[in-house]
Amino acid sequence: MYQTLKFSDRAGILSTLDPASVAASTVLTSWVPMSKWHSVAAILQTGVLGASATVDAKLRQAQDSSGTGAKDITGKSITQLVKASHDNKQAIIEAKADDLDQAGGFTHVALSVTVGTAASLLSAVLFGHNARYLPGSDFDDADVVQIV
């Protein structure tokens, strides 16, 4: 299927949580519109988690880029990651545009990551996938500096 399309034709980096030691708190990517995408995928990467640390992640939806009316997207959260077995692991959360509460006017998504107990190393990327208009890379976050 579409063997001549590159990954960057069909997908774009919408927002990131850059690699960092995150204190026990919740961090959130920017709110991005789903209007240009059929689906999104969030990829979470853990590094070394702090002593007894936990990591939770979920996709949230909002009515605009300010996060108005923010709420979870049903069924779009990972099973909690824990220090005992989840250093240097990855998790993926995917959602389709149809998973949003469109009747309620929800048009934007963000990834929310909560670190519990102790600071932990992590990063995440929120990808738009199956661009409604090609190429998807036209909608990349401003921090994307190269596509080769």
C-alpha positions in Angstrom: 0.0 0.0 0.0 1.4 3.4 -1.0 5.0 2.0 -1.2 6.3 5.3 -2.5 5.2 7.3 0.6 7.7 8.0 3.2 7.0 7.9 6.9 7.1 11.7 7.1 4.4 11.9 4.3 1.9 10.1 6.5 3.1 11.1 10.0 4.2 14.2 11.8 5.7 15.1 15.2 3.1 17.2 16.9 4.5 17.7 20.4 7.2 16.3 22.7 8.2 15.9 26.2 12.0 16.2 25.8 14.3 13.8 27.7 14.5 15.0 31.3 14.4 14.0 34.9 10.8 14.7 35.8 10.0 15.3 39.5 7.0 13.6 41.0 4.4 15.6 39.1 2.2 15.6 36.0 3.6 16.9 32.7 1.6 17.5 29.6 2.4 18.0 25.9 0.9 20.9 24.1 -2.7 20.5 22.9 -2.8 19.7 19.2 -5.7 19.7 16.8 -6.9 16.4 15.3 -8.3 18.2 12.2 -5.3 17.3 10.1 -5.0 13.6 11.3 -7.0 10.4 11.3 -5.1 9.1 14.3 -2.4 9.9 16.8 0.2 7.8 18.6 2.1 8.7 21.8 5.4 7.0 22.5 6.6 7.1 26.0 10.2 6.2 26.9 11.4 5.7 30.4 15.0 5.9 31.5 16.1 5.0 35.0 13.1 5.5 37.3 13.6 6.9 40.8 13.4 4.7 43.9 9.8 3.3 44.2 8.7 5.5 41.3 5.6 5.0 39.3 4.7 6.4 35.8 1.2 6.7 34.4 0.4 8.1 31.0 -2.9 8.8 29.1 -4.2 10.7 26.2 -6.6 13.6 27.0 -9.0 15.6 24.9 -10.0 19.2 25.0 -12.2 21.7 23.1 -9.4 24.0 22.1 -5.6 24.5 22.2 -5.9 26.0 25.7 -7.2 22.8 27.2 -10.8 23.9 27.7 -12.9 21.2 29.2 -10.0 18.7 29.3 -10.9 15.1 30.1 -9.5 11.7 29.5 -10.1 9.8 26.3 -11.8 6.6 27.4 -9.6 3.6 27.3 -6.4 5.4 26.2 -4.1 5.0 29.3 -1.3 2.6 30.0 -1.0 0.2 32.9 1.2 1.9 35.5 4.9 1.5 35.0 6.9 0.8 38.2 10.6 1.0 39.2 10.8 -2.8 39.8 10.4 -3.7 36.2 10.1 -0.7 33.9 13.5 1.1 33.7 14.4 1.8 30.1 11.1 0.6 28.6 8.6 2.0 26.0 4.8 2.3 25.9 2.6 3.3 23.0 -0.9 4.8 23.2 -2.9 5.2 20.0 -6.2 7.0 19.4 -8.4 7.7 16.3 -10.1 11.0 15.7 -13.4 9.1 16.3 -12.3 8.3 19.9 -12.8 12.0 20.8 -16.1 13.3 22.1 -16.9 15.1 18.9 -20.5 15.7 19.9 -19.2 17.6 22.9 -16.9 19.7 20.7 -13.6 18.0 21.6 -11.1 18.7 18.9 -7.6 18.6 20.5 -5.4 15.9 22.1 -2.4 15.9 24.5 -0.4 13.3 26.3 -0.4 13.5 30.1 2.4 11.7 32.0 2.3 11.5 35.8 5.4 10.5 37.8 4.8 9.4 41.3 7.0 9.1 44.4 10.5 10.0 42.9 12.0 11.9 40.0 12.5 9.7 36.9 14.0 10.0 33.5 11.6 10.0 30.6 10.7 11.4 27.2 7.7 11.2 24.9 6.6 12.0 21.4 3.1 12.6 20.2 2.8 11.7 16.5 0.0 12.6 14.1 -0.6 9.6 11.9 -2.5 9.1 8.6 -2.4 12.7 7.6 -5.7 14.0 6.0 -3.5 16.2 3.7 -0.1 15.1 2.5 2.7 15.5 3.4 2.2 15.0 7.1 5.6 16.6 7.8 4.0 20.0 6.8 2.3 19.9 10.3 5.4 19.0 12.3 6.2 20.8 15.6 8.5 23.8 15.1 11.3 22.0 16.9 11.7 19.4 14.1 14.8 20.5 12.4 15.6 17.8 9.9 13.9 15.1 7.8 16.3 13.0 5.8 
